[in-house]
Structure formats: structure tokens, C-alpha cells
Amino acid sequence: MIIYIIKFSVLLGMLLLIYRLFLEKESIHHFKRFYLLGALFFSVFTPLITLPKYVISSGQTIQLQEISAAETMSNNSIWDVFLDNLPIIFLGVYLLGCLLFSIRFLKNLITLNRKINTNTKVKSQYAINVLLNEIIIPHTFFNYIFYQKHQYINKTIPEAVKIHEQTHAKQLHSLDVLLIEIIQIMLWFNPLVYVLKHQIKLNHEFLADQSVLSSGISKSHYQYTLIDFSQSSATRQLASAFNYSSIKKRITIMKTQTPPKTKWLKTLVLIPILGGLFYGFAPKEIIPLNSNGEELVTQKKATQAELNEYNKLAKYYNGQKEPMKVDLKEMKRIHHLYNLMSADQKANAQPLPNFPPPPPPVPKAPGTTDKTPPPPPLPENPTKGQVKAYKESMKQKTPKPPKPPKDPIQVIKEMESKGAVFYFNGKQITAKEALQRASKNKSLNLYTNKSKSKKELQVHLSDKPMVKEIKVKNN
């Protein structure tokens, strides 16, 4: 966890430094919005993505040392007890901070919700205006814009202010703020999260200012409006407010215009930088390869469940007397579990059972196959007839498989050369007609016979079930 926090902080710090030096003063505010949000996601997920690193193994066994949690303490002083409980103390402080920031987050949400439900609402083209009695800075939460009721009714709110707040609503700036608030709850102790939050909110103001100037309002008039509203009080954390704490910086940004070439150049330069940071900070998983480039499958140690299973099986077979009765599946399972264990686990586990070698395969009798059952063994005092019968059974050969039926077309051609007479469904046809019918219908029934009366060869074809004799119709 500590390594993750360090990597997250370094990544976020470097990305914020790049933003501050090369992007903050440029007028590419939409790109900067996605850059800041991308920097957050990049810093959160990069330390969690493991990259494979392939290493050719030299054939030597690398022992993976394990840190034992049960090391013997030299003494039981108060300092040692404090060090032992330090992780629990840090965890307690961290959870307490998460709880306090969660309460603050929910309190702000409830306050905004109460304001929406208990005050007058006026629906406009772009948002819902919530009119409050107290003096406030105009601010926005999603599609709700909060105004001071007296100013709104008397129409003393400048048009620039309305466009500014409508931009916050249309571009969903509250979604960015909500996301960074949730991250702040989980990483409340990290000062870089507060820096990122400030930059995201400030860029929202740049976007809103840009929208106001694009509407046709003069730059000087808008700047005077900013100064007039800058004396108002602060607003809620979750709202995008018409906030003028950075008036000087915002006025400076209004005067800048970034050329298109500069925009593309700075965007392209970021790609190799992000690629280098990703490769440098993503954790690596070393995967050993043999000389042929094939992955070596390794495991640090067996799990406790695997150890228990091995010890139970090994104890059973180690306790058997000769001759040992072995289940082949259990023997293979024992060897598999034993190979998963580390050297320390093997030393503390049941010894590997000394299994007898498997019996040699039974030789097959001549003329038998895997499906042919072997002949029964001879009795102890066989008779001459039993010996003769056993020898005859050993000499038997595997029966030949039946020959496949001949092709009907081939049969017709052979019978035509012998002068056969052809019939179809009992009616005499020519040999040519027989070939045509057999070519069109491969499933024709066919059989041949020799007429007793005329002593001629006959070939009978039919597309119906056939009996041994068919009554022939003479033409």
C-alpha cells in the first residue's frame, strides 16, 4: 500500500508539474480539462497494471525469500510494542480521516438539496434557477443555478454572470468536482489531490470565461464585472461558483491565444512522456523463459488448503504396509501438490510416499485388439482338450471388417458388360436409362440375380423397399 501511494503521488506530481509549466497559461481549456481528469485516472490505475517482463533463465534455481511474521523479539519494551502496533494506528487515523471527509461531503450534498427543495425555482432555457434570500455568489450544481432572489427579480444580475453560470451547467463541470471530491475522501492525506482540485476548478472558470467572451461581450466590460462580484462571500464546496479569488490569473488568460500549431505540438509531445511514465511506474512481473523461449511455470509456494490435502494423502500412504495399494489418481495428485511446495514447506510436511513402480502392461494375445477380450487363463491342471482350445483361441485372428458396398453405377457398368437385363420397379429398361437413374438418385435400391427360366443376368433397381423377388412386367 505504501509503494502504491508513493507511485501515485510521484505520478500525479509530475503530471501537475507538466501542466503548470506547459499548459496552464495556454487557451486550450477543453484539452486541459481532459488532461487534468486523465492525470487523475492515469495516476490511480498505472501502479495497479502489471506488465510482463521476460527473462531468460540460466538454469539456476532462484530462492524466493519470505519474511516471516513470527520473528522472535529481542525484548518487550514499550517502543517495540508501539512499532508492532504502528500499522494499526496508521489504519485507524486513515479511516478516521475518511469518515470525517465523508461526513463533510454528505453535509454539503444535503445542504444543496435542502436549498433546492425549500426555495423558489424558475426554469430557464438552459437550467433551473434557484432563488435564495441570503446574499450569495451565483453558483451552479449540475443544472441548478443559485442566485440572490432580490437581484434576480430586479434584474440587476449582469448578462455575463448568467452566461458564465449557464456554461457551468451545460458543460457538467459539477461532474468533475464530484469525482475529485470522492477521490479526496479516499486520499485526504495527500496534498497533491488538493492541488489537482484547485486546478480543475480554476480551469472550469477559464472555460466559463471563454464562453462569455465568445457570446460577444467585450473583454473590458467582463473584466469590470469580475471585479465587482469579487467581494462576495464564498460558497459551498460542491458548487461551481462565480469565484474571483484568482481574478488576476483569469484576466491574464483571457489575453492569451494559443496558435493551432502549438496546440498540436504540445499534445504530441505528451504521448511519449505518458508512455515513459506508464512503463516506468507500472509494476513488472518477471516471467522466466528457458533457452527455447518457452515460459517456465513456477509457483512460490502451495496454499494452506493444498498443504492440508497433501499431508492427509501422504500420511495415509506412508502408514500402509507392504504391499502398498495405490490409487493412480491420488498418486498423481500427491506428486502435483509436492511440486507446488517451497523448500521450507517440503521440509515441514509429510515425506513423499515411496510408491512402487506401476505394473508392466499385460501383453496382448496374437490376433487381438483393444476391444477383443483376452482368452480366459488356463486352470492349474488343464486337460488336453483345454490346452488345445486355449492354443486355438490364441491363434484366432481379428475378423476382417465387411467390405463396403459397391457403387451402383459401377455395378451397372459391370453387369452391362456381361449382357445383363435391367429393370426399374419391375419394368424393363435399357442400361443407359439405368445409369441415368442411378446418377440422379444415389439412394436407389439395387440387387442382381439370375433368371431360372431364361438363364439371364438381371439387375433390379427401385426407389421403393425391395423384396428378394420382384414380379417382372414384360413389354
N, C-alpha and C positions, 0 to 999 in steps of 0.2 A: 504493500500500500504506500509506503514511504517513497519507494522508487517511482511509482506511478505519479504521485503528487509532484515530485521533483521534475519528472519529464514533462508533465502538464504545464508546470509553472515556467520552465525554460522555453518550451514551445510558444506558449502564449506571450511571454515577454519578448521573444524575438519577433513574433508577428506584429505585436503592438509597436515595437521599435521601427520596423519597416514601414508601418502605417504612418507613424509620426514623422519620419524623415522624408518619405517619398510620396505619400498620398493625401495627408490631411489637408494640405493647402491647395490641392487641385479641385477643380469644379466638376469632378466626375462622381457626384454624390450617390447616384444609384449603384454604381460599381462599388463604392466604398461601403454602402450598406451591406451588400452581399459579401464583401471581403471581411467585414467585422464579424458577421454571423458565421461565415466559413472558417474564420480563425478560431472561433469558439469550438465548432464541431471538430475541426482538424486537431486541436489540442486535446480534446476529450477522447477521441477514438484512436488516434495514432498509437499511443502507448498500449492499446489493447489488441492491436492487429499484429499477429505473429508472422514473420517472414521466414521461409525455409533457407537454411544455409548449408549447402552440401560440402562435405569434407571427405577426401579420400582417406580411408583408414589405412594405417601402416601395418595392421595385423596385431598390434599390441592391445591388450585389454586395458581400458581406462576405468579405473575405480572411481565411482561417484561417492564422495564423502558425504555423509549425512550428519547433521547437527543434532545431537541427542538433547531432548528436552529434560532429561533426568540427570543432568550433570551434578556431581556432588559439590555442595557449597563448602567453602573453607571455614566459614563461620556464619553465625546467625545474627549479625549486627543489624541495627536499625537501617543503616544505609543499604545493606543487601536486601532487606525486606522492601524498602522503598523502590529499589531498582527492579525487583521481581514484580512489583505491582504497578510499575510505571505505564505499561501498555493499557492496563485497566483504567488508570487515571486519565490518560490521554483520550481514551474512548469515551469516558464519562463526560469530559469537558466538550468533546466534539458533539456528542449527542445533545448536550445542554444547549450549545450554540444553535444547532439545527432546530431545536424546539423553539427557542426564542425568536429566531428569524421566521419560522413558520407561523407563529402567533402574530407577528408583525405583518406578515403577508396577508393572512386571513383577515386581520383587523382592517387593513386598507381596502380589501375587497368588500367587506361588509359595509364600510363607510360609504364607498362609492355606490353600492347597491341601495343603501338607505337614501342617499341623495336623489337617486333616480326615481325611487318609488314615492318619495314624500314631497317632491317639488313639481312645479308646473312644467309641462313638457310641450314643446312646439315643434311639429315635424316640418322640416325644410326639404329642399330638393336632394341634398347630399347627406343629411344626418338628422338626428333628433336633438333639438336644443333643450337643455335642462336649465331652468331659470332659478337661481339661488338668491336669497335675500342678503346674505353677507357679501362683503367686499372681497372679491377673489380675482386672481389672474384667470383669464379664459384658458381652459384646458380641455383635453379630449381623452376619452376612454372608449376605444373601438368606435362605434358610430354615434356615441353620445358626446355632445359638446356642452360644456358648462359655462354659462355666462352669468354676470351680475344682473339681476332682474330689472333693477331701475335703469341701468344703462341700456339694456336690450329694448325695453319698452319705449324709452325716449330716443332711441336710435342714435346714441352717442358712441357706439362701438364702431371704429373705423372699418371700412370695407377690407382693408389689408389684413386686419386681425381675423375677420371671418374667413377669408381665403386661406390664411395660414392654418387655422384650426380645421377647416374642411379638408385640407391636404393631409393632415394627420389622420383624419378619419378614412379618407379614400384609399390611402396607401397602407392602412393597417399597421401603423407604427406601434400600436399597443401590443401587437403580437410579439414584436421583438422585445419590448420591455418585459412582457410576461415571461418570456423564455429566460432572459437574463436574471430575472428575479428568482426563478426556480433554481437556476444554477447557483445563484448566490446563497440560497438556503443550504445547498449541499457543500459548497466551498466557501463558507462565510469567513474563514480564517485567511483566505488568500487575497492580498491587496490588489493583485492584478485583475481580479474579477471586477472590483470597483472601478478600476481604470477603464476596463472594457465597457462597463455600463455607462460611464460618463461619455466615452467616445461615441457609443451608439446613440445616446440621447442627443448629443451635440450634432451628430450627422442628420438626425431627424429634423433638427431646426434648420440645417443647411438646405435640406430638401424642401421644407415648407417655405423658406425664404425664396428659393429658386422659383417655386410655383407662383408666389406673389408677384415677383418681377416679370415672369412670363405672361401674367394676365394684363400687363400694360401699365401698371402702377409705376410711377417714376421712382428711381433708386433713392433720390434725396428725400422725397416725401415719406417713403417707407422707413428710412433710417431715423427720421424725426419721430415717427410713430413708435419705433422701438424704444427710443429714449424716454418718451412719455410714459410708456407702460412698464418701464424697468423698475419703478419704485414700488410696485405692488408686492404683496406678500407671497410666500411660497405655497405650493400646492402639494397634493398627495403624490406619493412615490410612483404609483402605478399609472398616473395620467401623463399624457404628453401635453406639457403646459406651454403657454406663450411666455417663455422664461428668458430673461435678458441678463443672466449672470455672466454671459460671455459676449456681450454686445460688441466689444472691440474686435474680437476674432471673427464674428459673424459679418461685421461690416467689411473687414479686410477680405474675407472670402467672396463677398458679393462683387468685388472689383476684379477678381481673377477670372480668366478664361483659359482653359486648357486646350491647346491645339489638338486636332484628331490624331496626328502622328504621335504626339506624346502619350495620349491615352493608350494607343495600341502598343507602343514600345514598353511602357510600364507594365501593361498586362502580360506581355510575352516574357518579360524578364522574371515575373513572379513564378512562372511554370517551373523552370529548373531549380529555383530556390525552394519551392514547396516539395519538389521531388527529392532534393537532397535532404531536407528536414525529415521527410517521411522515412526515407531509407536509414537515416542516422538514428532516429528515435524509436522506430518500431522494433520491438524485441525480436531476437533471432533464435530460431530453433535449429540447433546443429543436427544434421542428418548424416550419419556416416555412410560412405559408399565403399564397396570393395573395389578391387583393381579393374573389374569389368564395368564399373559404373552402376552397379545394382545396389539398391538400398539395403542396408543391414538393419533388420528389425531387432530392436533392443527394448528392454524394459528395466527400469531402475530396480524395482522390487515387486514382490507379489503383495496383493492386498491381504488384509486380515482374514477375510472370508476364504480366500484361496489357501492361505496358510492353514486355517482350521480344516478345510476339506482334505488337504494333503496329509496332515498329521493323523486324521481319522483313518484314511485308507492305508497309509504306511504302517500305522500301529497294528491294524488288522492283519496285514500280510507278514509283518515281522514276527507276529505271535503264532503263526502257523507252524506246524511240524511237517517234516518230510513224509511223503511227497506233497509239495505245495499245490493247491488247487487255485488256478489263476483265471480270473475273468479278463479276456483280452481288452475290452473297453476300459476297464478300471486300470489295467496296467499302462495303457497309453495315456490315460488321464493323469496318473501319478507322474509319469515322465514329463508330461507337458507342464504340470504345476511346479515340478522341481526345477525345470529350466527357467521359469519366471522368477525364481527366488534370487535374492542377492546373496553374497558370500556369508554375511552375518546371519541371514535367515536360515541358510542351509546348515550353518554350524549349530543353531539352536533348535532346529526342527528334528523330527524323527529321521533316522538314517534311511537312505533309499533302499527299499527291499531288494534282496538278491534273487531276482526272478529267474527260474530255469529257462533254458532256451526253448523256443517253440518246437513241437514235434515235427519231424520231416513230413512232407506231403505224401499221402498214400499213392503208390504207383497205380496207374490205370491199366486195366486189363487190355490186351490187344483187341482192336475192333470196337472199343467202347468210346463213348464221348462223355461230355459233362452231364448230358441228360440221360445217358444209359446207366441204369443202376448196376453196381458191380455184382458178380455172382456170389451166392452165399458161400461162406467158408466151409471147408470140409470138416466133418466131426473128428473126434480124436481117433477112433478106429474105423476108418471108412471101409466099405466093401468095394469089391472090384467094380461093380456097377456104378457106385457113387463116384469113384475115381474117374471112370470113363466119361460119365456125364459131366463132371467138372471140366475135364480136358476139352470136351466138345463145346462147352459154353465159352471157354476161353478162346477157342478158335473162331467163334462167330464174328462175322464182320458187320460193320454198320450197314443196315439196309440202304440201298440206293434210293434217293428221292425219286418220286414219279416224274416221268418225262412231261414237260409242258405240252399242252395240246398244240397241234399244228395249225398254222394259219389257214383259214377256209379257202382263201384264194390259191394258196399253194396246193391244197388237196384237190381243188377243181382242176388245176392245170395238170397235175399228175394223173388224175383219173381220165382226163380228156385224151392224154397221150395213150392210154390203154383202151380207148374206144368205149368209155362208159356212157350210159344214157342218164340224163339229168332230169329231175322232177322238182317242181316247186309247189308245195301244198297239194301234192298228188297229181299235178298236171305237168305233162312232159314239156320241157323247154330245151333250147339249144345250150351248148356250152358257153357261147358268148353271152346269152342272157343270164346264165348262172353267175358268170364273172361280174357282170354289171350289178346284179342284185347283192352279191357278196361285198362289192366295193362300196355300195351305198349304205348297207346295213351290216355293221361289224358283229352284231349280236344274233345273226341268223343261226338257227339250229341246223346241224348237218350230221348225217350218218350215211355210211356206204354199206351195201350188201350185194349179194349175187342172186339173181333170179333163178329159181329152180326150174321153171318151165322153159324160159328162153335161154337160160345159162348165159346171161349177160350181166356185166357190172352196172350197178345202179347207184346213183348219188342223189339222196333226198335232202332237199332244203326246205325250211319252213320258218316263218316268223311267229309260229304258234308252238306250244308244247307238243313234243313228238312222242309217239309210242314206237315199239320195236318194228311194227309192220304198218305200212300205210297203203291203203287201197288206191291203186293207180287207175287214173282215168285215161283211157285211150282216146287219141284224137280221131 
